[in-house]
């Protein structure tokens, strides 16, 4: 049985901001970004322990085609997505959400 996936409001806002930016670059690119994020979230749910620990108990999966990482905490009861951030962003931005 898969642990429930909880996407924190801050992470939802990260996704929305990136979607709007990509959609502004080229119509449909934001949709492609969302599909790649959803694919990353599905991978986390299937195998949460597989991805690299980047700080304390926070793990990161890099999403396909876009320079973004999904930062999350995996416990036996649930998976919590803290942030979805561009690879060049300040790392303290997701650390302060832990």
N, C-alpha and C positions, 0 to 999 in steps of 0.2 A: 504494500500500500504506500502511495506517495504522500509525503508530508504536504500540508497546505502551503501555498505560496502567498505571502503577504507582501504587497508592493507599497512601501510607505508613501505618503502624499508627496514628500520631497522628491522621491524617485519618479513618481508620476509626472511631477512638474519638469524634471530633467528631460524625460521622454517627450513631453509636449513641446518644450522649447526647441529641442533638436529637430523634432518633426516639422515644426513651423519654419525653422531655418532651412532645412533641406528642401521643403516644399517651395520655399521662396527662391531657391537656386534653380530648381527645375520641377515642373509639375510632375507628380508621381514619385519623385525621389524620396519625399517624406514617407510615402506609403511603403517604399522599399525598405526604408530604415525601420519602420514599425514591424515589418515581417521579419527582419533580421533580429530585432530585439525579442520578438515572440519566440523565434527559434532558439535564441540564447536562454530564455526563461524555461523553455521545454527541456533543454539539455540539463539545466540546473536541477529540475525536478526529477529527471531520470537518473542522474548520477551526481548528487550534490558534493560528494567528497572528492571528486576528480580534479577540481580546479584549485589553482594556486592560492595558498594563504599569503596575503599581502601585508597584514597587520593584525596582531593578536588573533582573533578568531574570524576575521573578515577575509572572505575569498573573493576572487575576481575571475570572471570569464570574459574574454575578448569576443566581441561580436563580429560576425563575418561581414566583409565589404566596407565597414565603417570603422573609423578609429575611436571606438567607444568601448568602455568596459562596464560590466554590470557587477556591482559590489554587493555582496550578500553575506548573511550569517546563516549557517545551517546547524540546526539542532535536531534532535530526534523527533520533536513535536512539530516543528515548522521551519520554513525557509523565509527569511526576511530580506527583501531587497532594500538596501539603504540608499543606493545612488546608481545612476546611469550617466556616466560622465565621459567627456572627450579625453583621450589619452594625454593631451597637453595641458589639461586643467590642473589647477593647484591641488595636490594630493590631500592637503588639509581639509579641503571641502568635503570629502567623504569621511575622513577620519573623525571630524567633529560630529558626525551623525551617529557614530557608534555609540 
